[in-house]
Amino acid sequence: MNSPAPSPTAAPLKPTRARFGVVGFCVALAVVTYLDRACIGVLAPDIRRDLGLDMKQMSYVFSAFTLA
């Protein structure tokens, strides 16, 4: 069976602006992740002291932010 041929008078679909929203959302997430990483880097000594973490355990915390 053959599929019906497109009508020669059919107007092409106009692209939506959804892609700009998706890109903007991804950029916003990247900025938040960067800020979180910068803040945890500054606060690492206090976090280590408060939670009693050694350097290896703190590296796991940093890795969690990298993976996210």
mmCIF file of the N, C-alpha and C atoms, coordinates in Angstrom:
data_MODEL
# 
_entry.id   MODEL 
# 
loop_
_atom_site.group_PDB 
_atom_site.id 
_atom_site.type_symbol 
_atom_site.label_atom_id 
_atom_site.label_alt_id 
_atom_site.label_comp_id 
_atom_site.label_asym_id 
_atom_site.label_entity_id 
_atom_site.label_seq_id 
_atom_site.pdbx_PDB_ins_code 
_atom_site.Cartn_x 
_atom_site.Cartn_y 
_atom_site.Cartn_z 
_atom_site.occupancy 
_atom_site.B_iso_or_equiv 
_atom_site.pdbx_formal_charge 
_atom_site.auth_seq_id 
_atom_site.auth_comp_id 
_atom_site.auth_asym_id 
_atom_site.auth_atom_id 
_atom_site.pdbx_PDB_model_num 
ATOM 1   N N  . MET A 1 1  ? 0.826  -1.167 0.000  1.00 0.00 ? 1  MET A N  1 
ATOM 2   C CA . MET A 1 1  ? 0.000  0.000  0.000  1.00 0.00 ? 1  MET A CA 1 
ATOM 3   C C  . MET A 1 1  ? 0.874  1.236  0.000  1.00 0.00 ? 1  MET A C  1 
ATOM 4   N N  . ASN A 1 2  ? 0.477  2.193  -0.733 1.00 0.00 ? 2  ASN A N  1 
ATOM 5   C CA . ASN A 1 2  ? 1.209  3.461  -0.789 1.00 0.00 ? 2  ASN A CA 1 
ATOM 6   C C  . ASN A 1 2  ? 0.610  4.458  0.190  1.00 0.00 ? 2  ASN A C  1 
ATOM 7   N N  . SER A 1 3  ? 1.492  5.271  0.773  1.00 0.00 ? 3  SER A N  1 
ATOM 8   C CA . SER A 1 3  ? 0.989  6.315  1.661  1.00 0.00 ? 3  SER A CA 1 
ATOM 9   C C  . SER A 1 3  ? 0.506  7.484  0.804  1.00 0.00 ? 3  SER A C  1 
ATOM 10  N N  . PRO A 1 4  ? -0.485 8.205  1.296  1.00 0.00 ? 4  PRO A N  1 
ATOM 11  C CA . PRO A 1 4  ? -1.006 9.308  0.493  1.00 0.00 ? 4  PRO A CA 1 
ATOM 12  C C  . PRO A 1 4  ? 0.048  10.396 0.306  1.00 0.00 ? 4  PRO A C  1 
ATOM 13  N N  . ALA A 1 5  ? 0.093  10.970 -0.866 1.00 0.00 ? 5  ALA A N  1 
ATOM 14  C CA . ALA A 1 5  ? 1.050  12.031 -1.172 1.00 0.00 ? 5  ALA A CA 1 
ATOM 15  C C  . ALA A 1 5  ? 0.605  13.316 -0.485 1.00 0.00 ? 5  ALA A C  1 
ATOM 16  N N  . PRO A 1 6  ? 1.559  14.110 -0.014 1.00 0.00 ? 6  PRO A N  1 
ATOM 17  C CA . PRO A 1 6  ? 1.183  15.359 0.632  1.00 0.00 ? 6  PRO A CA 1 
ATOM 18  C C  . PRO A 1 6  ? 0.533  16.311 -0.366 1.00 0.00 ? 6  PRO A C  1 
ATOM 19  N N  . SER A 1 7  ? -0.387 17.074 0.125  1.00 0.00 ? 7  SER A N  1 
ATOM 20  C CA . SER A 1 7  ? -1.099 18.026 -0.714 1.00 0.00 ? 7  SER A CA 1 
ATOM 21  C C  . SER A 1 7  ? -0.150 19.158 -1.105 1.00 0.00 ? 7  SER A C  1 
ATOM 22  N N  . PRO A 1 8  ? -0.130 19.550 -2.367 1.00 0.00 ? 8  PRO A N  1 
ATOM 23  C CA . PRO A 1 8  ? 0.779  20.622 -2.786 1.00 0.00 ? 8  PRO A CA 1 
ATOM 24  C C  . PRO A 1 8  ? 0.396  21.978 -2.190 1.00 0.00 ? 8  PRO A C  1 
ATOM 25  N N  . THR A 1 9  ? -0.819 22.102 -1.686 1.00 0.00 ? 9  THR A N  1 
ATOM 26  C CA . THR A 1 9  ? -1.247 23.381 -1.123 1.00 0.00 ? 9  THR A CA 1 
ATOM 27  C C  . THR A 1 9  ? -1.084 23.436 0.396  1.00 0.00 ? 9  THR A C  1 
ATOM 28  N N  . ALA A 1 10 ? -0.623 22.352 1.009  1.00 0.00 ? 10 ALA A N  1 
ATOM 29  C CA . ALA A 1 10 ? -0.462 22.323 2.468  1.00 0.00 ? 10 ALA A CA 1 
ATOM 30  C C  . ALA A 1 10 ? 0.703  23.228 2.875  1.00 0.00 ? 10 ALA A C  1 
ATOM 31  N N  . ALA A 1 11 ? 0.457  24.095 3.830  1.00 0.00 ? 11 ALA A N  1 
ATOM 32  C CA . ALA A 1 11 ? 1.495  25.012 4.301  1.00 0.00 ? 11 ALA A CA 1 
ATOM 33  C C  . ALA A 1 11 ? 2.452  24.262 5.224  1.00 0.00 ? 11 ALA A C  1 
ATOM 34  N N  . PRO A 1 12 ? 3.764  24.547 5.140  1.00 0.00 ? 12 PRO A N  1 
ATOM 35  C CA . PRO A 1 12 ? 4.710  23.893 6.056  1.00 0.00 ? 12 PRO A CA 1 
ATOM 36  C C  . PRO A 1 12 ? 4.452  24.348 7.495  1.00 0.00 ? 12 PRO A C  1 
ATOM 37  N N  . LEU A 1 13 ? 4.761  23.459 8.427  1.00 0.00 ? 13 LEU A N  1 
ATOM 38  C CA . LEU A 1 13 ? 4.565  23.783 9.843  1.00 0.00 ? 13 LEU A CA 1 
ATOM 39  C C  . LEU A 1 13 ? 5.574  24.846 10.283 1.00 0.00 ? 13 LEU A C  1 
ATOM 40  N N  . LYS A 1 14 ? 5.104  25.810 11.024 1.00 0.00 ? 14 LYS A N  1 
ATOM 41  C CA . LYS A 1 14 ? 5.957  26.879 11.534 1.00 0.00 ? 14 LYS A CA 1 
ATOM 42  C C  . LYS A 1 14 ? 6.657  26.385 12.798 1.00 0.00 ? 14 LYS A C  1 
ATOM 43  N N  . PRO A 1 15 ? 7.987  26.556 12.892 1.00 0.00 ? 15 PRO A N  1 
ATOM 44  C CA . PRO A 1 15 ? 8.683  26.090 14.103 1.00 0.00 ? 15 PRO A CA 1 
ATOM 45  C C  . PRO A 1 15 ? 8.236  26.878 15.329 1.00 0.00 ? 15 PRO A C  1 
ATOM 46  N N  . THR A 1 16 ? 8.215  26.185 16.455 1.00 0.00 ? 16 THR A N  1 
ATOM 47  C CA . THR A 1 16 ? 7.811  26.830 17.708 1.00 0.00 ? 16 THR A CA 1 
ATOM 48  C C  . THR A 1 16 ? 9.033  27.397 18.411 1.00 0.00 ? 16 THR A C  1 
ATOM 49  N N  . ARG A 1 17 ? 8.792  28.130 19.468 1.00 0.00 ? 17 ARG A N  1 
ATOM 50  C CA . ARG A 1 17 ? 9.879  28.721 20.242 1.00 0.00 ? 17 ARG A CA 1 
ATOM 51  C C  . ARG A 1 17 ? 10.238 27.858 21.448 1.00 0.00 ? 17 ARG A C  1 
ATOM 52  N N  . ALA A 1 18 ? 9.734  26.644 21.491 1.00 0.00 ? 18 ALA A N  1 
ATOM 53  C CA . ALA A 1 18 ? 9.993  25.759 22.628 1.00 0.00 ? 18 ALA A CA 1 
ATOM 54  C C  . ALA A 1 18 ? 11.476 25.468 22.796 1.00 0.00 ? 18 ALA A C  1 
ATOM 55  N N  . ARG A 1 19 ? 12.195 25.415 21.706 1.00 0.00 ? 19 ARG A N  1 
ATOM 56  C CA . ARG A 1 19 ? 13.631 25.112 21.790 1.00 0.00 ? 19 ARG A CA 1 
ATOM 57  C C  . ARG A 1 19 ? 14.377 26.167 22.594 1.00 0.00 ? 19 ARG A C  1 
ATOM 58  N N  . PHE A 1 20 ? 13.936 27.430 22.510 1.00 0.00 ? 20 PHE A N  1 
ATOM 59  C CA . PHE A 1 20 ? 14.584 28.487 23.277 1.00 0.00 ? 20 PHE A CA 1 
ATOM 60  C C  . PHE A 1 20 ? 14.333 28.305 24.777 1.00 0.00 ? 20 PHE A C  1 
ATOM 61  N N  . GLY A 1 21 ? 13.149 27.843 25.116 1.00 0.00 ? 21 GLY A N  1 
ATOM 62  C CA . GLY A 1 21 ? 12.842 27.564 26.516 1.00 0.00 ? 21 GLY A CA 1 
ATOM 63  C C  . GLY A 1 21 ? 13.683 26.422 27.057 1.00 0.00 ? 21 GLY A C  1 
ATOM 64  N N  . VAL A 1 22 ? 13.859 25.392 26.249 1.00 0.00 ? 22 VAL A N  1 
ATOM 65  C CA . VAL A 1 22 ? 14.662 24.236 26.670 1.00 0.00 ? 22 VAL A CA 1 
ATOM 66  C C  . VAL A 1 22 ? 16.120 24.649 26.854 1.00 0.00 ? 22 VAL A C  1 
ATOM 67  N N  . VAL A 1 23 ? 16.648 25.409 25.906 1.00 0.00 ? 23 VAL A N  1 
ATOM 68  C CA . VAL A 1 23 ? 18.041 25.859 26.013 1.00 0.00 ? 23 VAL A CA 1 
ATOM 69  C C  . VAL A 1 23 ? 18.211 26.785 27.220 1.00 0.00 ? 23 VAL A C  1 
ATOM 70  N N  . GLY A 1 24 ? 17.268 27.687 27.426 1.00 0.00 ? 24 GLY A N  1 
ATOM 71  C CA . GLY A 1 24 ? 17.333 28.580 28.578 1.00 0.00 ? 24 GLY A CA 1 
ATOM 72  C C  . GLY A 1 24 ? 17.291 27.814 29.887 1.00 0.00 ? 24 GLY A C  1 
ATOM 73  N N  . PHE A 1 25 ? 16.436 26.800 29.964 1.00 0.00 ? 25 PHE A N  1 
ATOM 74  C CA . PHE A 1 25 ? 16.350 25.975 31.160 1.00 0.00 ? 25 PHE A CA 1 
ATOM 75  C C  . PHE A 1 25 ? 17.661 25.233 31.402 1.00 0.00 ? 25 PHE A C  1 
ATOM 76  N N  . CYS A 1 26 ? 18.274 24.703 30.359 1.00 0.00 ? 26 CYS A N  1 
ATOM 77  C CA . CYS A 1 26 ? 19.554 23.995 30.508 1.00 0.00 ? 26 CYS A CA 1 
ATOM 78  C C  . CYS A 1 26 ? 20.661 24.938 30.964 1.00 0.00 ? 26 CYS A C  1 
ATOM 79  N N  . VAL A 1 27 ? 20.672 26.149 30.437 1.00 0.00 ? 27 VAL A N  1 
ATOM 80  C CA . VAL A 1 27 ? 21.675 27.132 30.852 1.00 0.00 ? 27 VAL A CA 1 
ATOM 81  C C  . VAL A 1 27 ? 21.472 27.502 32.324 1.00 0.00 ? 27 VAL A C  1 
ATOM 82  N N  . ALA A 1 28 ? 20.221 27.693 32.722 1.00 0.00 ? 28 ALA A N  1 
ATOM 83  C CA . ALA A 1 28 ? 19.931 28.012 34.118 1.00 0.00 ? 28 ALA A CA 1 
ATOM 84  C C  . ALA A 1 28 ? 20.393 26.888 35.043 1.00 0.00 ? 28 ALA A C  1 
ATOM 85  N N  . LEU A 1 29 ? 20.162 25.651 34.660 1.00 0.00 ? 29 LEU A N  1 
ATOM 86  C CA . LEU A 1 29 ? 20.625 24.521 35.472 1.00 0.00 ? 29 LEU A CA 1 
ATOM 87  C C  . LEU A 1 29 ? 22.150 24.484 35.554 1.00 0.00 ? 29 LEU A C  1 
ATOM 88  N N  . ALA A 1 30 ? 22.822 24.787 34.453 1.00 0.00 ? 30 ALA A N  1 
ATOM 89  C CA . ALA A 1 30 ? 24.281 24.801 34.456 1.00 0.00 ? 30 ALA A CA 1 
ATOM 90  C C  . ALA A 1 30 ? 24.812 25.881 35.389 1.00 0.00 ? 30 ALA A C  1 
ATOM 91  N N  . VAL A 1 31 ? 24.164 27.049 35.409 1.00 0.00 ? 31 VAL A N  1 
ATOM 92  C CA . VAL A 1 31 ? 24.587 28.136 36.284 1.00 0.00 ? 31 VAL A CA 1 
ATOM 93  C C  . VAL A 1 31 ? 24.395 27.750 37.748 1.00 0.00 ? 31 VAL A C  1 
ATOM 94  N N  . VAL A 1 32 ? 23.260 27.155 38.061 1.00 0.00 ? 32 VAL A N  1 
ATOM 95  C CA . VAL A 1 32 ? 22.999 26.743 39.440 1.00 0.00 ? 32 VAL A CA 1 
ATOM 96  C C  . VAL A 1 32 ? 24.013 25.683 39.883 1.00 0.00 ? 32 VAL A C  1 
ATOM 97  N N  . THR A 1 33 ? 24.309 24.738 39.009 1.00 0.00 ? 33 THR A N  1 
ATOM 98  C CA . THR A 1 33 ? 25.286 23.703 39.341 1.00 0.00 ? 33 THR A CA 1 
ATOM 99  C C  . THR A 1 33 ? 26.666 24.315 39.570 1.00 0.00 ? 33 THR A C  1 
ATOM 100 N N  . TYR A 1 34 ? 27.039 25.279 38.728 1.00 0.00 ? 34 TYR A N  1 
ATOM 101 C CA . TYR A 1 34 ? 28.331 25.952 38.892 1.00 0.00 ? 34 TYR A CA 1 
ATOM 102 C C  . TYR A 1 34 ? 28.391 26.694 40.227 1.00 0.00 ? 34 TYR A C  1 
ATOM 103 N N  . LEU A 1 35 ? 27.334 27.405 40.564 1.00 0.00 ? 35 LEU A N  1 
ATOM 104 C CA . LEU A 1 35 ? 27.308 28.129 41.831 1.00 0.00 ? 35 LEU A CA 1 
ATOM 105 C C  . LEU A 1 35 ? 27.372 27.171 43.017 1.00 0.00 ? 35 LEU A C  1 
ATOM 106 N N  . ASP A 1 36 ? 26.650 26.058 42.931 1.00 0.00 ? 36 ASP A N  1 
ATOM 107 C CA . ASP A 1 36 ? 26.717 25.065 44.011 1.00 0.00 ? 36 ASP A CA 1 
ATOM 108 C C  . ASP A 1 36 ? 28.135 24.541 44.183 1.00 0.00 ? 36 ASP A C  1 
ATOM 109 N N  . ARG A 1 37 ? 28.773 24.264 43.075 1.00 0.00 ? 37 ARG A N  1 
ATOM 110 C CA . ARG A 1 37 ? 30.138 23.731 43.126 1.00 0.00 ? 37 ARG A CA 1 
ATOM 111 C C  . ARG A 1 37 ? 31.092 24.772 43.727 1.00 0.00 ? 37 ARG A C  1 
ATOM 112 N N  . ALA A 1 38 ? 30.933 26.032 43.335 1.00 0.00 ? 38 ALA A N  1 
ATOM 113 C CA . ALA A 1 38 ? 31.799 27.088 43.871 1.00 0.00 ? 38 ALA A CA 1 
ATOM 114 C C  . ALA A 1 38 ? 31.556 27.272 45.366 1.00 0.00 ? 38 ALA A C  1 
ATOM 115 N N  . CYS A 1 39 ? 30.312 27.251 45.776 1.00 0.00 ? 39 CYS A N  1 
ATOM 116 C CA . CYS A 1 39 ? 29.991 27.443 47.195 1.00 0.00 ? 39 CYS A CA 1 
ATOM 117 C C  . CYS A 1 39 ? 30.498 26.294 48.045 1.00 0.00 ? 39 CYS A C  1 
ATOM 118 N N  . ILE A 1 40 ? 30.346 25.070 47.559 1.00 0.00 ? 40 ILE A N  1 
ATOM 119 C CA . ILE A 1 40 ? 30.805 23.937 48.363 1.00 0.00 ? 40 ILE A CA 1 
ATOM 120 C C  . ILE A 1 40 ? 32.330 23.919 48.428 1.00 0.00 ? 40 ILE A C  1 
ATOM 121 N N  . GLY A 1 41 ? 32.995 24.449 47.395 1.00 0.00 ? 41 GLY A N  1 
ATOM 122 C CA . GLY A 1 41 ? 34.454 24.538 47.438 1.00 0.00 ? 41 GLY A CA 1 
ATOM 123 C C  . GLY A 1 41 ? 34.931 25.500 48.512 1.00 0.00 ? 41 GLY A C  1 
ATOM 124 N N  . VAL A 1 42 ? 34.220 26.601 48.658 1.00 0.00 ? 42 VAL A N  1 
ATOM 125 C CA . VAL A 1 42 ? 34.584 27.587 49.679 1.00 0.00 ? 42 VAL A CA 1 
ATOM 126 C C  . VAL A 1 42 ? 34.271 27.062 51.077 1.00 0.00 ? 42 VAL A C  1 
ATOM 127 N N  . LEU A 1 43 ? 33.175 26.350 51.192 1.00 0.00 ? 43 LEU A N  1 
ATOM 128 C CA . LEU A 1 43 ? 32.736 25.866 52.500 1.00 0.00 ? 43 LEU A CA 1 
ATOM 129 C C  . LEU A 1 43 ? 33.269 24.479 52.867 1.00 0.00 ? 43 LEU A C  1 
ATOM 130 N N  . ALA A 1 44 ? 34.111 23.907 52.023 1.00 0.00 ? 44 ALA A N  1 
ATOM 131 C CA . ALA A 1 44 ? 34.608 22.544 52.258 1.00 0.00 ? 44 ALA A CA 1 
ATOM 132 C C  . ALA A 1 44 ? 35.258 22.367 53.636 1.00 0.00 ? 44 ALA A C  1 
ATOM 133 N N  . PRO A 1 45 ? 36.113 23.284 54.083 1.00 0.00 ? 45 PRO A N  1 
ATOM 134 C CA . PRO A 1 45 ? 36.716 23.074 55.420 1.00 0.00 ? 45 PRO A CA 1 
ATOM 135 C C  . PRO A 1 45 ? 35.667 23.019 56.537 1.00 0.00 ? 45 PRO A C  1 
ATOM 136 N N  . ASP A 1 46 ? 34.668 23.893 56.462 1.00 0.00 ? 46 ASP A N  1 
ATOM 137 C CA . ASP A 1 46 ? 33.621 23.893 57.490 1.00 0.00 ? 46 ASP A CA 1 
ATOM 138 C C  . ASP A 1 46 ? 32.771 22.628 57.406 1.00 0.00 ? 46 ASP A C  1 
ATOM 139 N N  . ILE A 1 47 ? 32.471 22.184 56.195 1.00 0.00 ? 47 ILE A N  1 
ATOM 140 C CA . ILE A 1 47 ? 31.674 20.962 56.014 1.00 0.00 ? 47 ILE A CA 1 
ATOM 141 C C  . ILE A 1 47 ? 32.441 19.762 56.555 1.00 0.00 ? 47 ILE A C  1 
ATOM 142 N N  . ARG A 1 48 ? 33.736 19.702 56.230 1.00 0.00 ? 48 ARG A N  1 
ATOM 143 C CA . ARG A 1 48 ? 34.564 18.587 56.728 1.00 0.00 ? 48 ARG A CA 1 
ATOM 144 C C  . ARG A 1 48 ? 34.593 18.574 58.251 1.00 0.00 ? 48 ARG A C  1 
ATOM 145 N N  . ARG A 1 49 ? 34.763 19.735 58.855 1.00 0.00 ? 49 ARG A N  1 
ATOM 146 C CA . ARG A 1 49 ? 34.834 19.810 60.314 1.00 0.00 ? 49 ARG A CA 1 
ATOM 147 C C  . ARG A 1 49 ? 33.497 19.432 60.946 1.00 0.00 ? 49 ARG A C  1 
ATOM 148 N N  . ASP A 1 50 ? 32.391 19.991 60.435 1.00 0.00 ? 50 ASP A N  1 
ATOM 149 C CA . ASP A 1 50 ? 31.074 19.733 61.021 1.00 0.00 ? 50 ASP A CA 1 
ATOM 150 C C  . ASP A 1 50 ? 30.649 18.277 60.886 1.00 0.00 ? 50 ASP A C  1 
ATOM 151 N N  . LEU A 1 51 ? 30.946 17.664 59.740 1.00 0.00 ? 51 LEU A N  1 
ATOM 152 C CA . LEU A 1 51 ? 30.510 16.283 59.499 1.00 0.00 ? 51 LEU A CA 1 
ATOM 153 C C  . LEU A 1 51 ? 31.577 15.246 59.831 1.00 0.00 ? 51 LEU A C  1 
ATOM 154 N N  . GLY A 1 52 ? 32.775 15.700 60.177 1.00 0.00 ? 52 GLY A N  1 
ATOM 155 C CA . GLY A 1 52 ? 33.847 14.768 60.519 1.00 0.00 ? 52 GLY A CA 1 
ATOM 156 C C  . GLY A 1 52 ? 34.326 13.946 59.337 1.00 0.00 ? 52 GLY A C  1 
ATOM 157 N N  . LEU A 1 53 ? 34.418 14.574 58.171 1.00 0.00 ? 53 LEU A N  1 
ATOM 158 C CA . LEU A 1 53 ? 34.834 13.867 56.956 1.00 0.00 ? 53 LEU A CA 1 
ATOM 159 C C  . LEU A 1 53 ? 36.334 14.022 56.749 1.00 0.00 ? 53 LEU A C  1 
ATOM 160 N N  . ASP A 1 54 ? 36.960 12.963 56.198 1.00 0.00 ? 54 ASP A N  1 
ATOM 161 C CA . ASP A 1 54 ? 38.351 13.096 55.801 1.00 0.00 ? 54 ASP A CA 1 
ATOM 162 C C  . ASP A 1 54 ? 38.398 13.527 54.329 1.00 0.00 ? 54 ASP A C  1 
ATOM 163 N N  . MET A 1 55 ? 39.611 13.680 53.784 1.00 0.00 ? 55 MET A N  1 
ATOM 164 C CA . MET A 1 55 ? 39.744 14.181 52.413 1.00 0.00 ? 55 MET A CA 1 
ATOM 165 C C  . MET A 1 55 ? 39.126 13.226 51.394 1.00 0.00 ? 55 MET A C  1 
ATOM 166 N N  . LYS A 1 56 ? 39.249 11.931 51.618 1.00 0.00 ? 56 LYS A N  1 
ATOM 167 C CA . LYS A 1 56 ? 38.685 10.964 50.676 1.00 0.00 ? 56 LYS A CA 1 
ATOM 168 C C  . LYS A 1 56 ? 37.160 11.058 50.666 1.00 0.00 ? 56 LYS A C  1 
ATOM 169 N N  . GLN A 1 57 ? 36.559 11.158 51.821 1.00 0.00 ? 57 GLN A N  1 
ATOM 170 C CA . GLN A 1 57 ? 35.110 11.277 51.886 1.00 0.00 ? 57 GLN A CA 1 
ATOM 171 C C  . GLN A 1 57 ? 34.644 12.596 51.272 1.00 0.00 ? 57 GLN A C  1 
ATOM 172 N N  . MET A 1 58 ? 35.418 13.652 51.467 1.00 0.00 ? 58 MET A N  1 
ATOM 173 C CA . MET A 1 58 ? 35.057 14.936 50.864 1.00 0.00 ? 58 MET A CA 1 
ATOM 174 C C  . MET A 1 58 ? 35.173 14.873 49.353 1.00 0.00 ? 58 MET A C  1 
ATOM 175 N N  . SER A 1 59 ? 36.100 14.079 48.851 1.00 0.00 ? 59 SER A N  1 
ATOM 176 C CA . SER A 1 59 ? 36.214 13.926 47.397 1.00 0.00 ? 59 SER A CA 1 
ATOM 177 C C  . SER A 1 59 ? 34.968 13.245 46.828 1.00 0.00 ? 59 SER A C  1 
ATOM 178 N N  . TYR A 1 60 ? 34.338 12.373 47.609 1.00 0.00 ? 60 TYR A N  1 
ATOM 179 C CA . TYR A 1 60 ? 33.078 11.771 47.168 1.00 0.00 ? 60 TYR A CA 1 
ATOM 180 C C  . TYR A 1 60 ? 31.968 12.828 47.077 1.00 0.00 ? 60 TYR A C  1 
ATOM 181 N N  . VAL A 1 61 ? 31.990 13.758 47.995 1.00 0.00 ? 61 VAL A N  1 
ATOM 182 C CA . VAL A 1 61 ? 31.002 14.854 47.953 1.00 0.00 ? 61 VAL A CA 1 
ATOM 183 C C  . VAL A 1 61 ? 31.219 15.686 46.695 1.00 0.00 ? 61 VAL A C  1 
ATOM 184 N N  . PHE A 1 62 ? 32.459 16.024 46.391 1.00 0.00 ? 62 PHE A N  1 
ATOM 185 C CA . PHE A 1 62 ? 32.760 16.793 45.187 1.00 0.00 ? 62 PHE A CA 1 
ATOM 186 C C  . PHE A 1 62 ? 32.390 15.998 43.932 1.00 0.00 ? 62 PHE A C  1 
ATOM 187 N N  . SER A 1 63 ? 32.627 14.704 43.953 1.00 0.00 ? 63 SER A N  1 
ATOM 188 C CA . SER A 1 63 ? 32.271 13.860 42.806 1.00 0.00 ? 63 SER A CA 1 
ATOM 189 C C  . SER A 1 63 ? 30.769 13.829 42.570 1.00 0.00 ? 63 SER A C  1 
ATOM 190 N N  . ALA A 1 64 ? 29.995 13.863 43.642 1.00 0.00 ? 64 ALA A N  1 
ATOM 191 C CA . ALA A 1 64 ? 28.537 13.876 43.495 1.00 0.00 ? 64 ALA A CA 1 
ATOM 192 C C  . ALA A 1 64 ? 28.098 15.131 42.757 1.00 0.00 ? 64 ALA A C  1 
ATOM 193 N N  . PHE A 1 65 ? 28.723 16.264 43.042 1.00 0.00 ? 65 PHE A N  1 
ATOM 194 C CA . PHE A 1 65 ? 28.390 17.497 42.330 1.00 0.00 ? 65 PHE A CA 1 
ATOM 195 C C  . PHE A 1 65 ? 28.844 17.438 40.883 1.00 0.00 ? 65 PHE A C  1 
ATOM 196 N N  . THR A 1 66 ? 29.984 16.797 40.631 1.00 0.00 ? 66 THR A N  1 
ATOM 197 C CA . THR A 1 66 ? 30.465 16.671 39.253 1.00 0.00 ? 66 THR A CA 1 
ATOM 198 C C  . THR A 1 66 ? 29.535 15.804 38.429 1.00 0.00 ? 66 THR A C  1 
ATOM 199 N N  . LEU A 1 67 ? 29.076 14.704 39.009 1.00 0.00 ? 67 LEU A N  1 
ATOM 200 C CA . LEU A 1 67 ? 28.173 13.815 38.270 1.00 0.00 ? 67 LEU A CA 1 
ATOM 201 C C  . LEU A 1 67 ? 26.812 14.468 38.015 1.00 0.00 ? 67 LEU A C  1 
ATOM 202 N N  . ALA A 1 68 ? 26.382 15.269 38.938 1.00 0.00 ? 68 ALA A N  1 
ATOM 203 C CA . ALA A 1 68 ? 25.079 15.925 38.771 1.00 0.00 ? 68 ALA A CA 1 
ATOM 204 C C  . ALA A 1 68 ? 25.162 16.914 37.637 1.00 0.00 ? 68 ALA A C  1 
# 
